[in-house]
Amino acid sequence: MKSNRKTKTIILLILGILFAFSPIFINSPRFTARDRDINSDYNDYDNLKTSALSGKIHIEGNSGWAAFKAAGNCTGSGTYSDPYVIEDLVIDGEGKRDCIYIGNSNVYFVIRNCTLTNAGPDYDNGGIKLDNCINGFLLNNTLSFNLGLQIDGIHLLYSSNITISENILTHNDHGIYLGYSHSNVISENNLSDNYVGMRIYSSYGNTISNNDVSSSHWGGIFIYKSDENDIVENKVFNNGYGIPLLESNNSNISRNSIINSENDGIELIRSNSNLISANIINKTNKNGIELKESCSNNIIKINQIYTTSEFGILLKNTGTFNTLLGNIMDGCGVGLDGSFNQISTHNIDSSNLVNAKPLYYYNNTSGLDTSNFLNAGQIILVNCWDSIIANLGIYRCSRGIAIHFSHKIMISNNIVALNSEEGIYLQNSSENIIIKNIIYRNNIGIKLYDKCNYNNIIDNKVNENRYLGILLYFYCIHNTISNNEANNNIYRGVNLVFSNINIIKENIVIDNGNQGIELEFSDMNDVANNIVERTNGTGIYLVYSDSNQIHNNIVSNNIIGIELYSSDKNKIIYNILFGNNHCILEWECENNTIFGNSCSTYNRFIGFEFGALFFTVLFCIILLILIMEKKKKKF
């Protein structure tokens, strides 16, 4: 009894302590770059509390400046040598309009050394807003916590010949926004923790240089529908996108340092005739430079690109006649995706280096052999035929060997490893032979994509890839995958998706993650005489796949030996299955033929082990005996 009381006392004491300290745990302040509520209680007003506050400023036209000076609020006379000067003010916008607004002005003016915060609440408000102004200088101001949809640190609309320099802009929607504003200079500013560092919209002829742009949630410097801008020598780091261009032409993006982008370092969408030159791009979670959706006539030269998660330079479904010259890529390479008319027009020469080795790009060429690929860092063929790629070691580029719209290429006896995308990649290419290669630790070992037909993948070792060993994707037919090892791949050894009438035979597929061999939306394939062992899921798996033949395979020590989901009219015959938790399972299937399979322990029709059934029956018998014994004792 005493012990119970003691226990209850200890429990009550612990609960009392937790209750007393609960406000500390519950009400701890938190703030991240994503918390963009303009009513946040965590805004930094320390500077405002230690300085005298000034009222908001609204100046309309040159006469407004004269009246503002007459009231003793500024100095100067509005000329080049004696501009109007607003300086050393601290203004809290109180969430009501702009801190400083100047409209329809063509006199010379300077705004400097001011602290401006909490503009709003309307779209297009800003710490400083200039509307239809020229001849202004915004220097050494601090603009922060102007939050809300397009409430910006500095907002220019229809304004030109404005210099924005040495300002600090933090925790705004856009640090700096230009709309319909031309021939401005934005230099040596520090922009951090804004949703977008800078946004340049429908504005041309601006120079953006020597700025530090960091920790922007969406993008560092965003150029949208704006032509003939110079973006040079900026430090752009820890942003969502580094420097994205959308529908923007004839601009110069040069000598920038772009580091730790969550997406692309530089991205162009529907943008033409731009120069991307001498940038340093490091550690992006996607591509160093990406062009997509109808980008043509761009020049990408002498950039240094390191350690990207996907490609160093990717031209994806893009336009025509882009040029790549003298780029240096380490741990990444070049990717081409798109139609024949797109990717056959690009100019890519061997002055581009991948891991200090030449990138070989050949277009419309036949009869290539080992002499054409000396010391290759990466190989890309477009519309080539009757060629041999052999006895090479290609490592740590994005896509080791890429064959596009080509036929009768033999790829043999190569070691292709540690690539961030595919080891060997074929697009719309037929009658090729991939034989006796060692392919490991790529994202995908071998990938055939988009109408690759009548290819032979024979006697390769395709092991330890991060996603898949061998993949046929999107209407690849009449291919043969035989005598390969596809082992220790993280997800699947061999995978067909939307691919019909292929042969998968005599492969060894062991120790893959989810499935050994998987067919998805793939019909009339022949899967025979394979050894499929020790997957963490299903040995051979069919999903939405009809009229396939799965026969004479040895399938052992998987969770499920053979599994069919919504797959009809398949023949599962003469397979040997042992050591699997379940032998053969069907889900929502019709008219499959399952016959002549050897399954030493399991019954496919009921879907669980005979051993489990035996112990269930034994347990029931024992329980019945105990009940009967209890009744005897009562009597």
PyMOL commands that set and color helices and strands:
alter all, ss='L'
color gray80, all
select helices_A, chain A and resi 2-26+46-49+61-70+340-343+370-372+610-634
alter helices_A, ss='H'
color red, helices_A
select strands_A, chain A and resi 57-60+84-87+90-92+100-105+109-112+115-117+126-139+142-144+152-157+160-165+168-170+174-179+185-187+190-192+196-201+207-209+212-214+219-224+230-232+235-237+243-246+252-254+257-259+266-269+275-277+280-282+289-292+299-301+304-306+313-316+323-325+328-330+334-337+347-348+353-354+357-363+378-382+385-390+393-395+401-404+407-412+415-417+422-427+433-435+438-440+444-449+456-458+461-463+468-473+480-482+492-497+503-505+508-510+515-520+526-528+531-533+538-543+549-551+554-556+560-565+571-573+576-578+582-587+593-595+598-599+602-603+608-609
alter strands_A, ss='S'
color yellow, strands_A
deselect
rebuild
show_as cartoon
